[in-house]
Amino acid sequence: MKSRRMFWQIAEKIESLIKSGMYPPGSRLPPERELAETFDVSRPTIREAIIALEVMQLVEVKTSSGVYVLENTTDKNLKDDDNISAFELTQARALVEGEAAALAAVSITDEELEALKSTLDAMESGIGAEKADREFHLIISKATRNKAILMSVKKFWALRDTQPQIKTAYASVCSQSDKDRMEEHKAIYQALKDKNTQAARSAMHAHFNRLINALFEVTEAKALEEVRKNTSQTRDLYSLSHLVN
């Protein structure tokens, strides 16, 4: 298990270097031996990290040539997601992250629980709360030891951060419910700490259920305000007040 966690750590470090521009699209990563020396790990660990990066579609392994950084396809892919609503995203997150929490309850480590606790402290302090919220969910997805789940959750956050209609919808509810969000995250954390799969799943579902209901309330309020606005404009258009007075 320790070795498995190690290759994920190396994969994340290489991913960060790619995103920083150190290894731009089309460039070749250093040889396996050099990477092993750089990160002070075994070559098999580097191989596993490269496989993880390949699954994440960040690199391509070319036989007898090397490992190459792929073009960033995130922005292109997101163009196909323009019609996804905040409701669809939240429902998908509830389904995937509910099961992720259940899986993580079995495999989460003490170190990961400590990291989760740190994100809770950050959220409670209000300093970097949004970043801490994101890290909270990513730590849980990583703790599943399932790369497909991790990729899915990262995709969800990419949608949340890049789609204007989703960003607006989430901003309208998250800023009004800090206390509820805090309590929900604490419940998820406690269930994971207790290694209780059902409680972890239920706590995650409760979190997203409250969120989707809040989205409906905001949507209904905006719709009602629009109706009132249109009615007022129509009243002004056909009003006979100027004749009566």
N, C-alpha and C positions, 0 to 999 in steps of 0.2 A: 504493500500500500504506500510505503514511504517513497519508493522508486516511482510509482505512478504519479504521486503528487509532484515529485521533482520535475518530471518531463513537462507537466503543465506549467510549472513556474518558468521553465526555460522557454517554452512556447510563448508565454505571455511577454517575457522580456524581449524576445525576437520580434514579436508583433509590435511592441512599443517602439522598437528601433525602426521598423518599417514605417510606422505611422509618423515617426519624427522626421522622416526623410533621409535617414542615414543609408537606407537601402531603397532607393526609388524604384518605381515600376520598371521592369525590364532588366534590372541589375541582377547580378548573381551573388548569392550569399557566400560568405567565406567557406572554405572546405570544412568538412566534418571535424577533422583533427583540430583545426584552428578554433572552431566554435567550442569544442570540448575544453580546450585550454583557456579560452576566454571566460567561460562560465564555470570552469573548474568542476566539470562533471565528466562522466564516462561517455564514450562515443555511442553506446547503445541508447543512452538517455537522449543524446542529440538526435539520433535517428527517430526515436519516438516523438520528440518535439516537432521534427520536420513533418512527420506523418500527420500530427494534429494540425499543423499549419496548412498542410495540403487539403485536409478535410474542410478546413475553414475557408478554402479557396483564396488563400493569401499567397501561396507559392505553388510552383509547378516543378516537379522533379523530372529532369531530362536525363535519361540513361547516358552514361559516359560523357556527360557535359556538366551537370551540376544542378543546383537548386536556384530557380529564378523567381523573382518577385513578380506577381501578376498585376495587371492594371487594376486600379480600384474600381470595381463594378458596382459598388454600393449605390452611388448616385444614379447610375443607369437603371438599376433594378428598382429603385424607389419611384422612378417615373411611372412604373407599371402599378404602383400602389396608391396613386393619387386619389382613387375613389374609396379607399378604406376609411370607414368612419371610426370615431372614438369608441362607439359602442361595439363594433366588430373587434377592434383591437383589445378592448377590455375583456370581452368574452373569451377571446383566444388566450389572453394572458391568464385568465382565471383557470381555464382548462389545463393548460400546460404547466403553469407555475403551482397549481394545486398538487399535481402529481409530482412535480419537482420537489416540493416541500416534503411530501411523504417519503420519497426516495432518500432525500438528504437526511431525514431523521434517523435513518439506519446507518449512513456512512459518514456523517459530518464529524470532523475531528475537533479536539479541544482548541486547537489553533484557529480553526475556522469559527468556532463559537466565540472566541475572544475577539476576532475580527468583526463578527456580527455585533457584539456588544459595543465595540468602538463606534460603529455606524449609528447605533441607537443613541449613544452619548452625543454624537455630533448632531443628530436630528433634534434631540431634546434641547441642545444649546442654541440651535438655530443658525449655527455657523456651518455653512456648506451643507445645509440640510438636503437640498436636491441631489447633490453629488453623493451624499451618504445614503440616500434612498436608493439610488441606482446601484451603488456598491452592495447594499443589503441584499437585493434581489439577485445580483450576479454571483455573490458568494454562495448563496443557496443553490443556484443552478450549477455552479462548479462542484459543489459538494455532492451532487448526484453521481459524479464520475461518468456522466453520459454526455459525450461531445455534441450529439444532435440537440439535446435539450439546451445546452449552453449556447449553441448557435442560434436556436430559436429565440431565446430570451434576449440575446444581443440584437437580433433583428427587430424584436418588439421595441426595444429602446431606440433603435435607429429610426423607426417609424414615428415614435413619440417625439423625437427631437427634430425631425426634418419636415414633417407634414403640417403645414400651417393650421388646417382645421382641427387636427388632433392636439397640437400645441395649445391652441386657444381654448379648446374644450377642457383640457386637463388643468390649465392654469386657472380657469374659472372655478374649479372645484377644490383643487389642492390648497389654494391659498386661504380657503374658508374652513378647512377642516384639519388643522394641524394637530389638535388634541386627539381627534378620532384616529387619524393616521398613526400617531404615536402609540396609542393603546393597541391598535391592530398589529403593529410591528412587534410590540412587546409580547403579545400573545403568540405570534408565530415563533419568535425567539425562544420563548419558554417551552413550547411544544417540541422544538428541535432539541433543546437542552435536555428535556425529559425523554428523548428518543421515542416519542409517541407519534407514530405515523398518521393515525387517524386525526389526532388533535392538530397536527401540523397542516394536514390537508384542509381540515375544516376552518382553521384560523386564516389560511390563505384565501379560501373561498369567501369567508366573511369579509375580508379586506376588500376584495374586488366587487362583492355584492353591494357593499356600501358605496363604493366608487361609482358603479354603474347607475345606482339609484340617484346619486347626486348629479350625475350627468343628465339623467332624465329631468330632474327638477329644474336644472339650469336651462335645458332646452325648452321645457314647457314655459318657463318664465319669459324667455326671449320671444317665444312664439306669441304669448299673450301680449307682450309689449308691442310687438309688430302689429297685431290685430288692433290694439288701441290706437296706435299711430295712424294706421290706415283709416280707421273709423273717424278719427278726429279730422283727418284731411278731407274725407268725404263730407263730413258734417259742415266744414267750412265752405266747401264747394257749393253745396246746395242750400245753405242756411238762408232763411228769409229775414234774419234779424235786422238787416239794414232797412228793410221795408217797414217792419213793425215799428222801429224806432223813428 
